[in-house]
Amino acid sequence: MSASPKILLPTLLLIALGFAAYWLLTLDPDAPSDIDWDANRQNLPDISALEHRIETNLFGDEAEGTEGMSADIDEVVNHSAMEIKLEGLTKNITTTRQPTDKELATFYAEHKAQYRESSRFSFKQIVFSTAKHGGQARLKAMQALQEISETEPQGDQSTLAERYFSATSTRIDDEFGNNFAQKLFELVKEGDLPCWAGPIASGHGVHLVCIENASLGVIPKLEEVRSQVINDWRFSVVEEN
């Protein structure tokens, strides 16, 4: 049973008072006023010994139950919240069941796009920032797309480059976010290189893009990524339960 701060504070106070009393009683009452106080310090108890005694009495074996005390010692445990947290942690533990060949093939057929090797894109882009236009960013991009003629459209300033050369899908997703490389892939999957096209969204705003070149990654055969697919399948099974 943990010791309460209501018990510890008086105990500490008594030790402090005892220390003061010990110090006063050891002084010579008949000593002159110009006594060498430093010389009388030999009568004081050893500090390390006193610290050891405090630790022994309050935090050692004689003070059973005080170990691990913290500022939230009197905090009431919310058992319902604890059960919810434990349930969430349990769901994150994947099953060890081995999928059948049919289950694995079906899962891979539904998700094989995510196993595609890295693609590369060369493209120009302009952005209409949501920080500037808010919910009107997409409308601004669509208006600019309709007004494109011989001159290139103008967007907002941003930290993004205006032109990317042979950028990998990984780099593109790192800079744009929101699975931006997959959106570029969807624009060119029919074999065309649209310029200008969109709008497509990113973590920065809404973009118009002019794709100049695209080298699409190959989707590997199931056997080449079998271990990874099994792990992903197991995770999906846990998520569904």
Buried (B, 14 or more C-beta within 10 A) or exposed (E): EEBEEEEBEEBEEEBEEEBEEEBEEEEEEEEEEEEEEEEBEEEEEEEEEBEEEBEEEBBBEEBEEBEEBEEEEEEEEEEEEEEEEEEEEEEEEBEEEEBEEEBBEEBBEEEBEEBBEBBBBBBBBBBBBBEBBEEEBBEBBBEBBEEEEEEBBEBBEBEBEEEBEEBBBEBBBEBBEEBBBBBBBEBBEEEEBBBBBBBBBBEBBBBBBBBBEBEBBEBBEBEEBEEEBBEBBBBBBEEEE
